Amino acid sequence: MFRIDKRVFEKFPELIVGVLVCKNLDNSSSSEDVIKEIKKQEDRIRKEYDSQTLSQEQKIDVWRRAYSFFGAKPKDNRSSVENIYKLVLQGSSIRHINKLVDAYNLISLKYMLPVGGEDLNKIKGDIFLTISEANEAPVLLLGDKEPRPPHEGEVIYKDDVSAICRRFNWREAERTKLTEETKNCILVIEGMPPATKQEVTKAVNELKDLLQKICRGEYYYKILDAKEAEIHF
């Protein structure tokens, strides 16, 4: 099961989370079509946006304000969507990781929404999007050398072991990352105004259709909000 803690909605009442459950995947090799589409999105972004004013875009600023709410400095802790846009605007190309990550990076670029995912076979127990407590277990994040615990009051995804993603969508855990061996996973697309429920639903459907094409497998999704806050898998 994946559930959003009601305390998260008390702080962010208009939060929308599209949850896509993916099973029996083939995540090996790569998709040249997806890599080409990422390149097209990179070219579009460089034409439409500027690195100096990116933080003023409403879909970027909403996450900056969310991070500030629990004490994270936006300049030092960029949301996943701001980070990927910043990389593109600085002239970098989004590198190939695996088909799942490539596909969700494409959707993030296209819709300017944070997208992430975890390997369900590495999850212990249920998953919660919740508010971190003072005694959270240390977690090794992607790119770090040492595990560190979340700060009290952060919005985190966690299972029975530890956090699996800190500060909504800032950085994910090494333990549950998606790899070419991933067979079952959960992907999330997060939205807050000006992003709408309809837009998040469209992005989830596009991601589902893309993955069915390149990874095969079975898929189902649910759009979670303050009225309906859990999905079973």
LOKOL-931097 format. One record per residue: residue number from 1; residue in three letters; x, y, z of N, C-alpha, C in turn. Coordinates in Angstrom, 1 decimal. Layout:
     n   res      nc1      nc2      nc3     cac1     cac2     cac3      cc1      cc2      cc3
   NUM   ALA        X        Y        Z        X        Y        Z        X        Y        Z
...
//
This chain:
     n   res      nc1      nc2      nc3     cac1     cac2     cac3      cc1      cc2      cc3
     1   MET      0.8     -1.2      0.0      0.0      0.0      0.0      0.9      1.2      0.0
     2   PHE      0.4      2.3     -0.7      1.0      3.6     -0.6     -0.1      4.6     -0.1
     3   ARG      0.3      5.4      0.9     -0.7      6.3      1.5      0.0      7.6      1.8
     4   ILE     -0.8      8.7      1.6     -0.3     10.0      1.9     -0.9     10.4      3.3
     5   ASP      0.0     10.8      4.2     -0.4     11.2      5.6     -1.2     12.4      5.5
     6   LYS     -2.3     12.5      6.3     -3.2     13.6      6.3     -2.4     14.9      6.8
     7   ARG     -1.3     14.7      7.5     -0.6     15.9      7.9      0.1     16.6      6.7
     8   VAL      0.4     15.9      5.7      0.9     16.5      4.5     -0.1     17.4      3.8
     9   PHE     -1.4     16.9      3.8     -2.4     17.7      3.2     -2.8     18.9      4.1
    10   GLU     -2.6     18.8      5.4     -2.8     20.0      6.3     -1.8     21.1      5.9
    11   LYS     -0.6     20.8      5.5      0.4     21.8      5.1      0.2     22.1      3.6
    12   PHE     -0.1     21.1      2.7     -0.2     21.3      1.3     -1.6     20.8      0.8
    13   PRO     -2.6     21.5      1.1     -4.0     20.9      0.8     -4.3     20.7     -0.6
    14   GLU     -3.6     21.4     -1.6     -3.9     21.2     -3.0     -2.9     20.2     -3.7
    15   LEU     -2.2     19.5     -2.9     -1.2     18.5     -3.5     -2.0     17.5     -4.3
    16   ILE     -1.5     17.1     -5.4     -2.0     16.0     -6.2     -0.8     15.1     -6.5
    17   VAL     -1.0     13.8     -6.3      0.1     12.8     -6.6     -0.5     11.7     -7.5
    18   GLY      0.0     11.7     -8.8     -0.4     10.6     -9.7      0.6      9.4     -9.4
    19   VAL      0.0      8.2     -9.1      0.8      7.0     -8.7      0.6      6.0     -9.8
    20   LEU      1.7      5.5    -10.4      1.6      4.5    -11.4      2.3      3.3    -10.9
    21   VAL      1.6      2.2    -10.8      2.2      0.9    -10.3      2.5      0.1    -11.6
    22   CYS      3.8     -0.4    -11.7      4.3     -1.1    -12.9      4.8     -2.5    -12.5
    23   LYS      4.3     -3.5    -13.2      4.7     -4.9    -12.8      5.1     -5.7    -14.0
    24   ASN      6.0     -6.6    -13.7      6.5     -7.5    -14.8      7.2     -6.8    -15.9
    25   LEU      8.1     -5.9    -15.6      8.7     -5.1    -16.6      9.9     -5.7    -17.2
    26   ASP     10.3     -5.2    -18.4     11.6     -5.5    -19.0     12.3     -4.1    -19.1
    27   ASN     13.2     -3.8    -18.1     13.8     -2.5    -18.1     15.3     -2.6    -18.6
    28   SER     15.6     -3.7    -19.3     17.0     -3.8    -19.8     17.1     -3.0    -21.1
    29   SER     18.3     -2.8    -21.5     18.7     -2.0    -22.7     18.3     -0.6    -22.7
    30   SER     18.0      0.0    -23.8     17.6      1.4    -23.9     16.5      1.6    -25.0
    31   SER     15.9      2.8    -25.0     15.0      3.1    -26.1     15.5      4.3    -26.8
    32   GLU     15.9      4.1    -28.1     16.4      5.3    -28.9     15.3      6.3    -29.1
    33   ASP     14.1      5.9    -29.2     13.0      6.8    -29.4     12.8      7.7    -28.2
    34   VAL     12.9      7.2    -27.0     12.8      8.1    -25.8     14.0      9.0    -25.8
    35   ILE     15.2      8.5    -26.1     16.4      9.4    -26.0     16.3     10.5    -27.0
    36   LYS     15.7     10.2    -28.2     15.5     11.3    -29.2     14.5     12.3    -28.7
    37   GLU     13.4     11.8    -28.0     12.4     12.7    -27.5     12.9     13.6    -26.4
    38   ILE     13.8     13.1    -25.6     14.4     13.9    -24.6     15.2     15.0    -25.2
    39   LYS     15.9     14.7    -26.3     16.7     15.7    -27.0     15.8     16.8    -27.5
    40   LYS     14.7     16.4    -28.1     13.7     17.4    -28.6     13.2     18.3    -27.4
    41   GLN     13.0     17.7    -26.3     12.5     18.5    -25.1     13.6     19.5    -24.6
    42   GLU     14.9     19.0    -24.7     16.0     19.8    -24.3     16.1     21.0    -25.2
    43   ASP     16.0     20.8    -26.5     16.0     21.9    -27.5     14.9     22.9    -27.2
    44   ARG     13.7     22.4    -27.0     12.6     23.3    -26.7     12.8     24.1    -25.4
    45   ILE     13.3     23.5    -24.4     13.5     24.2    -23.1     14.5     25.3    -23.3
    46   ARG     15.6     25.0    -24.0     16.6     26.0    -24.2     16.1     27.2    -25.0
    47   LYS     15.1     27.0    -25.8     14.5     28.1    -26.6     13.4     28.9    -25.8
    48   GLU     12.7     28.2    -24.9     11.6     28.8    -24.2     12.0     29.4    -22.8
    49   TYR     13.1     28.9    -22.2     13.4     29.3    -20.8     14.8     29.9    -20.7
    50   ASP     15.0     30.6    -19.6     16.3     31.1    -19.3     16.7     30.7    -17.9
    51   SER     18.0     30.3    -17.8     18.5     29.9    -16.5     18.3     30.9    -15.4
    52   GLN     18.5     32.2    -15.8     18.5     33.3    -14.8     17.0     33.5    -14.2
    53   THR     16.0     33.2    -15.0     14.7     33.5    -14.6     13.8     32.2    -14.4
    54   LEU     14.5     31.1    -14.4     13.8     29.8    -14.3     13.0     29.8    -12.9
    55   SER     13.6     30.2    -11.9     13.0     30.1    -10.5     11.7     30.9    -10.4
    56   GLN     11.5     31.8    -11.4     10.3     32.6    -11.4      9.1     31.9    -12.1
    57   GLU      9.4     30.8    -12.8      8.3     30.1    -13.4      7.4     29.5    -12.3
    58   GLN      6.1     29.6    -12.5      5.2     29.2    -11.4      5.3     27.8    -11.0
    59   LYS      5.5     26.9    -12.0      5.6     25.5    -11.7      7.0     25.1    -11.0
    60   ILE      7.9     26.0    -11.0      9.2     25.9    -10.3      9.1     26.5     -8.9
    61   ASP      8.5     27.7     -8.9      8.4     28.5     -7.7      7.5     27.8     -6.7
    62   VAL      6.5     27.1     -7.1      5.6     26.4     -6.1      6.4     25.4     -5.3
    63   TRP      7.4     24.7     -5.9      8.2     23.8     -5.1      9.3     24.5     -4.3
    64   ARG      9.8     25.6     -4.7     10.7     26.5     -3.9      9.9     26.9     -2.6
    65   ARG      8.7     27.3     -2.8      7.9     27.7     -1.6      7.6     26.5     -0.7
    66   ALA      7.4     25.4     -1.3      7.1     24.2     -0.5      8.4     23.8      0.3
    67   TYR      9.5     23.8     -0.3     10.7     23.5      0.4     11.0     24.5      1.5
    68   SER     10.8     25.8      1.2     11.0     26.8      2.3     10.1     26.6      3.5
    69   PHE      8.9     26.0      3.2      8.0     25.8      4.3      8.5     24.8      5.4
    70   PHE      9.4     23.9      5.0     10.0     23.0      6.0     11.5     23.3      6.2
    71   GLY     11.9     24.5      5.8     13.2     24.9      6.2     14.3     24.6      5.3
    72   ALA     14.1     24.1      4.1     15.1     23.8      3.1     15.4     25.1      2.3
    73   LYS     16.6     25.4      2.0     17.0     26.6      1.2     16.8     26.2     -0.2
    74   PRO     15.9     26.8     -1.0     15.7     26.5     -2.4     17.0     26.5     -3.3
    75   LYS     17.9     27.5     -3.0     19.1     27.6     -3.8     20.0     26.4     -3.6
    76   ASP     20.0     25.8     -2.4     20.9     24.7     -2.1     20.2     23.3     -2.3
    77   ASN     18.8     23.3     -2.2     18.1     22.1     -2.3     17.0     22.3     -3.4
    78   ARG     17.4     22.1     -4.6     16.4     22.3     -5.7     15.5     21.1     -5.8
    79   SER     14.2     21.3     -6.2     13.3     20.2     -6.5     13.9     19.5     -7.7
    80   SER     13.4     18.2     -7.9     13.9     17.4     -9.0     13.6     18.1    -10.3
    81   VAL     12.5     18.7    -10.5     12.1     19.3    -11.8     13.0     20.6    -12.0
    82   GLU     13.2     21.4    -11.0     14.1     22.5    -11.2     15.5     22.1    -11.5
    83   ASN     15.9     21.0    -10.9     17.3     20.5    -11.1     17.5     20.1    -12.5
    84   ILE     16.5     19.3    -13.1     16.6     18.8    -14.4     16.6     19.9    -15.5
    85   TYR     15.7     20.9    -15.2     15.6     22.0    -16.1     16.9     22.8    -16.1
    86   LYS     17.5     23.0    -14.9     18.7     23.8    -14.7     19.8     23.1    -15.5
    87   LEU     19.9     21.8    -15.4     21.0     21.1    -16.1     20.9     21.3    -17.6
    88   VAL     19.6     21.3    -18.1     19.4     21.5    -19.6     19.8     22.9    -20.0
    89   LEU     19.4     23.9    -19.2     19.7     25.3    -19.5     21.2     25.6    -19.3
    90   GLN     21.9     24.8    -18.6     23.3     25.0    -18.5     24.1     24.3    -19.6
    91   GLY     23.4     23.7    -20.5     24.0     23.1    -21.6     24.3     21.6    -21.5
    92   SER     23.9     21.0    -20.4     24.1     19.5    -20.3     23.0     18.8    -20.9
    93   SER     23.3     17.5    -21.3     22.2     16.6    -21.8     21.9     15.6    -20.8
    94   ILE     20.6     15.3    -20.7     20.2     14.3    -19.7     20.7     12.9    -20.1
    95   ARG     21.6     12.4    -19.3     22.2     11.1    -19.6     21.3      9.9    -19.5
    96   HIS     21.5      8.9    -20.3     20.8      7.7    -20.2     21.1      6.9    -18.9
    97   ILE     20.0      6.5    -18.2     20.2      5.7    -17.0     19.6      4.3    -17.2
    98   ASN     18.3      4.2    -17.4     17.7      3.0    -17.9     16.3      3.4    -18.4
    99   LYS     15.6      2.5    -19.0     14.4      2.9    -19.7     13.3      3.6    -18.8
   100   LEU     13.2      3.1    -17.6     12.2      3.7    -16.7     12.6      5.1    -16.3
   101   VAL     13.8      5.3    -16.0     14.3      6.7    -15.6     14.3      7.6    -16.8
   102   ASP     14.7      7.1    -17.9     14.7      7.9    -19.2     13.2      8.4    -19.5
   103   ALA     12.3      7.4    -19.3     10.9      7.7    -19.6     10.3      8.8    -18.7
   104   TYR     10.6      8.6    -17.4     10.0      9.6    -16.5     10.8     10.9    -16.5
   105   ASN     12.0     10.9    -16.9     12.7     12.2    -17.2     12.1     12.9    -18.3
   106   LEU     11.7     12.2    -19.4     11.0     12.8    -20.5      9.7     13.5    -20.1
   107   ILE      8.9     12.8    -19.3      7.6     13.3    -18.9      7.9     14.5    -18.0
   108   SER      8.9     14.5    -17.1      9.2     15.6    -16.3      9.5     16.9    -17.1
   109   LEU     10.4     16.6    -18.1     10.8     17.7    -19.0      9.5     18.3    -19.8
   110   LYS      8.7     17.4    -20.2      7.6     17.8    -21.1      6.5     18.6    -20.3
   111   TYR      6.2     18.2    -19.1      5.1     18.7    -18.3      5.6     19.7    -17.2
   112   MET      6.9     19.8    -17.0      7.5     20.6    -15.9      6.9     20.2    -14.6
   113   LEU      6.9     18.9    -14.3      6.4     18.3    -13.1      7.5     17.4    -12.5
   114   PRO      7.6     17.3    -11.2      8.5     16.3    -10.6      8.0     14.9    -10.8
   115   VAL      8.9     14.0    -11.2      8.6     12.6    -11.4      9.7     11.8    -10.8
   116   GLY      9.3     10.7    -10.1     10.3      9.8     -9.5      9.8      8.4     -9.3
   117   GLY     10.6      7.5     -8.9     10.2      6.1     -8.7     11.1      5.3     -7.9
   118   GLU     10.5      4.2     -7.4     11.2      3.2     -6.5     11.0      1.8     -7.0
   119   ASP     12.0      1.0     -6.7     11.9     -0.5     -7.0     11.0     -1.2     -5.9
   120   LEU      9.9     -1.7     -6.3      9.0     -2.3     -5.3      9.6     -3.5     -4.6
   121   ASN     10.5     -4.2     -5.4     11.1     -5.4     -4.8     12.1     -5.1     -3.7
   122   LYS     12.5     -3.8     -3.6     13.4     -3.4     -2.6     12.7     -2.6     -1.4
   123   ILE     11.4     -2.5     -1.5     10.6     -1.8     -0.5     10.3     -2.8      0.6
   124   LYS     10.4     -2.3      1.8     10.0     -3.1      3.0      8.7     -2.6      3.6
   125   GLY      7.7     -3.4      3.5      6.4     -2.9      4.1      5.7     -1.9      3.2
   126   ASP      4.9     -1.0      3.8      4.1     -0.1      3.0      5.0      1.2      2.8
   127   ILE      4.5      2.0      1.8      5.1      3.3      1.5      4.2      4.4      2.0
   128   PHE      4.8      5.4      2.7      4.1      6.6      3.1      4.7      7.9      2.7
   129   LEU      3.9      8.8      2.2      4.4     10.2      2.1      3.9     10.9      3.3
   130   THR      4.9     11.4      4.1      4.6     11.8      5.5      5.5     12.9      5.9
   131   ILE      5.4     13.3      7.1      6.3     14.3      7.8      7.3     13.6      8.6
   132   SER      8.6     13.9      8.4      9.6     13.2      9.2      9.6     13.6     10.7
   133   GLU      9.9     12.6     11.5     10.0     12.8     12.9     11.5     13.1     13.3
   134   ALA     11.7     13.3     14.6     13.0     13.7     15.1     14.0     12.5     15.1
   135   ASN     13.5     11.3     15.0     14.4     10.1     15.2     14.4      9.3     13.9
   136   GLU     14.3      9.8     12.8     14.3      9.0     11.5     15.6      8.4     11.3
   137   ALA     15.6      7.2     10.7     16.8      6.4     10.5     17.7      7.1      9.4
   138   PRO     19.0      7.0      9.5     19.8      7.6      8.4     19.6      6.9      7.1
   139   VAL     19.7      7.6      6.0     19.5      7.0      4.7     20.6      7.5      3.7
   140   LEU     21.1      6.6      2.9     22.1      6.9      1.9     21.4      7.4      0.7
   141   LEU     21.5      8.6      0.3     20.9      9.2     -0.9     21.8      9.0     -2.1
   142   LEU     21.2      9.0     -3.2     22.0      8.9     -4.5     23.0     10.0     -4.6
   143   GLY     24.3      9.6     -4.8     25.4     10.5     -4.9     26.1     10.8     -3.6
   144   ASP     25.5     10.4     -2.5     26.2     10.6     -1.2     27.1      9.5     -0.8
   145   LYS     28.1      9.8      0.1     29.0      8.7      0.5     28.6      8.2      1.9
   146   GLU     27.9      9.0      2.7     27.5      8.6      4.0     26.0      8.8      4.2
   147   PRO     25.4      7.8      4.9     23.9      8.0      5.2     23.7      9.2      6.2
   148   ARG     22.6      9.9      6.0     22.2     11.0      6.9     20.7     10.9      7.2
   149   PRO     20.2     11.2      8.4     18.8     11.2      8.6     18.1     12.4      8.1
   150   PRO     16.9     12.3      7.7     16.1     13.5      7.3     16.0     14.5      8.5
   151   HIS     15.8     15.8      8.2     15.6     16.7      9.3     14.1     16.6      9.8
   152   GLU     13.9     16.8     11.0     12.5     16.8     11.5     11.7     17.8     10.8
   153   GLY     10.5     17.4     10.3      9.5     18.3      9.7      9.6     18.3      8.2
   154   GLU     10.5     17.5      7.6     10.6     17.4      6.1      9.4     16.6      5.6
   155   VAL      9.0     16.8      4.4      8.1     15.9      3.7      9.0     14.8      3.1
   156   ILE      8.7     13.5      3.4      9.5     12.4      2.9      8.6     11.3      2.5
   157   TYR      9.1     10.5      1.5      8.6      9.2      1.3      9.4      8.2      2.1
   158   LYS      8.7      7.2      2.7      9.5      6.2      3.5      8.8      4.9      3.5
   159   ASP      9.5      3.8      3.9      9.0      2.5      4.1      9.3      2.1      5.5
   160   ASP      9.3      0.8      5.8      9.5      0.4      7.2     11.0      0.5      7.6
   161   VAL     11.9      0.7      6.7     13.3      0.8      7.0     13.7      2.2      7.2
   162   SER     13.4      3.1      6.2     13.9      4.5      6.3     13.2      5.3      5.2
   163   ALA     13.6      6.5      5.1     13.2      7.4      4.0     13.7      6.8      2.7
   164   ILE     12.9      6.9      1.6     13.3      6.5      0.3     13.4      7.7     -0.7
   165   CYS     12.9      8.8     -0.2     13.1     10.1     -1.0     12.9     11.2      0.0
   166   ARG     13.8     12.2      0.1     13.7     13.3      1.0     13.2     14.6      0.3
   167   ARG     12.5     15.4      1.2     12.1     16.7      0.7     11.2     16.6     -0.5
   168   PHE     10.1     15.9     -0.4      9.2     15.6     -1.5      9.9     14.9     -2.6
   169   ASN     10.7     15.6     -3.4     11.3     15.0     -4.6     12.7     15.4     -4.8
   170   TRP     13.4     15.8     -3.7     14.8     16.4     -3.8     15.8     15.3     -4.2
   171   ARG     15.9     14.3     -3.4     16.8     13.2     -3.8     16.3     11.9     -3.3
   172   GLU     16.5     10.8     -4.1     16.1      9.5     -3.7     17.1      8.7     -3.1
   173   ALA     16.7      7.6     -2.5     17.6      6.7     -1.8     18.3      5.7     -2.7
   174   GLU     19.6      5.4     -2.4     20.3      4.4     -3.1     19.6      3.0     -3.0
   175   ARG     19.1      2.7     -1.8     18.6      1.4     -1.6     17.5      1.0     -2.5
   176   THR     16.6      1.9     -2.9     15.4      1.5     -3.7     15.4      2.1     -5.1
   177   LYS     16.6      2.5     -5.6     16.7      3.1     -6.9     16.3      2.1     -8.0
   178   LEU     15.9      2.6     -9.1     15.5      1.8    -10.3     16.7      1.5    -11.1
   179   THR     16.9      0.2    -11.4     18.0     -0.3    -12.2     17.5     -1.1    -13.4
   180   GLU     18.4     -1.6    -14.2     18.0     -2.4    -15.4     17.4     -3.7    -14.9
   181   GLU     17.6     -4.1    -13.7     17.1     -5.4    -13.1     15.7     -5.2    -12.5
   182   THR     15.2     -3.9    -12.4     13.9     -3.7    -11.8     12.8     -4.3    -12.6
   183   LYS     12.0     -5.1    -11.9     10.8     -5.8    -12.6      9.5     -5.2    -12.1
   184   ASN      9.5     -4.6    -10.9      8.2     -4.0    -10.4      8.6     -2.7     -9.7
   185   CYS      7.8     -1.7    -10.0      8.1     -0.4     -9.4      6.9      0.5     -9.2
   186   ILE      7.1      1.5     -8.5      6.0      2.5     -8.3      6.6      3.9     -8.7
   187   LEU      5.9      4.6     -9.6      6.3      5.9    -10.1      5.3      6.9     -9.6
   188   VAL      5.8      8.1     -9.3      4.9      9.2     -8.8      5.2     10.5     -9.6
   189   ILE      4.1     11.2     -9.9      4.1     12.5    -10.5      3.4     13.4     -9.6
   190   GLU      4.1     14.4     -9.1      3.6     15.4     -8.1      3.2     16.7     -8.8
   191   GLY      2.0     17.2     -8.3      1.6     18.5     -8.8      1.0     19.3     -7.7
   192   MET      1.3     20.6     -7.8      0.6     21.6     -6.9      0.3     22.8     -7.9
   193   PRO     -0.8     23.6     -7.6     -1.1     24.7     -8.5      0.1     25.6     -8.8
   194   PRO      0.2     25.9    -10.0     -0.8     25.9    -11.1     -1.0     24.6    -11.8
   195   ALA     -0.3     23.5    -11.5     -0.5     22.2    -12.1     -1.9     21.8    -11.6
   196   THR     -2.7     21.2    -12.5     -4.0     20.7    -12.2     -4.1     19.2    -12.2
   197   LYS     -5.2     18.7    -11.6     -5.4     17.3    -11.6     -5.5     16.7    -13.0
   198   GLN     -6.1     17.4    -13.9     -6.2     17.0    -15.3     -4.8     16.9    -15.9
   199   GLU     -4.0     17.8    -15.6     -2.6     17.8    -16.2     -1.8     16.6    -15.6
   200   VAL     -1.9     16.4    -14.3     -1.2     15.2    -13.7     -1.7     13.9    -14.3
   201   THR     -3.0     13.8    -14.4     -3.6     12.6    -15.0     -3.2     12.4    -16.4
   202   LYS     -3.1     13.4    -17.2     -2.6     13.3    -18.6     -1.1     12.9    -18.6
   203   ALA     -0.3     13.4    -17.7      1.1     13.0    -17.6      1.2     11.6    -17.2
   204   VAL      0.4     11.1    -16.3      0.5      9.7    -15.8      0.1      8.8    -17.0
   205   ASN     -1.0      9.1    -17.7     -1.4      8.3    -18.8     -0.3      8.2    -19.9
   206   GLU      0.3      9.3    -20.2      1.3      9.4    -21.2      2.5      8.5    -20.8
   207   LEU      2.9      8.6    -19.5      4.0      7.8    -19.0      3.6      6.3    -19.1
   208   LYS      2.4      5.9    -18.7      1.9      4.6    -18.8      2.0      4.0    -20.2
   209   ASP      1.5      4.8    -21.1      1.5      4.3    -22.5      2.9      4.2    -23.1
   210   LEU      3.8      5.1    -22.7      5.1      5.0    -23.1      5.8      3.7    -22.6
   211   LEU      5.6      3.5    -21.3      6.3      2.3    -20.7      5.7      1.0    -21.2
   212   GLN      4.4      1.0    -21.5      3.8     -0.2    -22.1      4.5     -0.5    -23.4
   213   LYS      4.9      0.5    -24.1      5.5      0.3    -25.4      7.0     -0.1    -25.3
   214   ILE      7.7      0.4    -24.4      9.2      0.1    -24.3      9.6     -0.9    -23.3
   215   CYS      8.7     -1.1    -22.3      9.0     -2.1    -21.2      8.0     -3.2    -21.1
   216   ARG      7.0     -3.2    -21.8      5.9     -4.1    -21.7      5.4     -4.1    -20.3
   217   GLY      4.9     -5.2    -19.8      4.4     -5.3    -18.4      3.0     -4.9    -18.2
   218   GLU      2.6     -4.8    -16.9      1.2     -4.5    -16.5      1.2     -3.2    -15.7
   219   TYR      0.2     -2.4    -15.8      0.2     -1.0    -15.2     -1.2     -0.7    -14.7
   220   TYR     -1.3      0.0    -13.6     -2.5      0.6    -13.1     -2.1      1.9    -12.3
   221   TYR     -3.0      2.8    -12.3     -2.7      4.1    -11.6     -3.9      4.6    -10.9
   222   LYS     -3.6      5.6    -10.0     -4.6      6.3     -9.3     -4.1      7.7     -9.0
   223   ILE     -5.0      8.7     -9.1     -4.6     10.1     -8.8     -5.0     10.4     -7.3
   224   LEU     -4.1     10.6     -6.5     -4.3     10.8     -5.1     -4.4     12.3     -4.7
   225   ASP     -5.3     12.6     -3.8     -5.4     14.0     -3.3     -6.0     13.9     -1.9
   226   ALA     -6.4     15.1     -1.3     -6.9     15.1      0.0     -8.1     14.2      0.2
   227   LYS     -8.9     14.0     -0.8    -10.1     13.2     -0.7     -9.9     11.7     -0.8
   228   GLU     -8.9     11.3     -1.5     -8.5      9.9     -1.7     -7.0      9.8     -1.7
   229   ALA     -6.5      9.2     -0.6     -5.1      9.3     -0.3     -4.3      8.0     -0.3
   230   GLU     -4.8      6.9     -0.9     -4.1      5.7     -0.8     -4.4      4.8     -2.1
   231   ILE     -3.4      4.0     -2.4     -3.5      3.0     -3.5     -2.8      1.7     -3.0
   232   HIS     -3.4      0.6     -3.3     -2.9     -0.7     -2.9     -2.2     -1.3     -4.1
   233   PHE     -1.1     -2.0     -3.8     -0.3     -2.7     -4.9      0.2     -4.0     -4.5
//
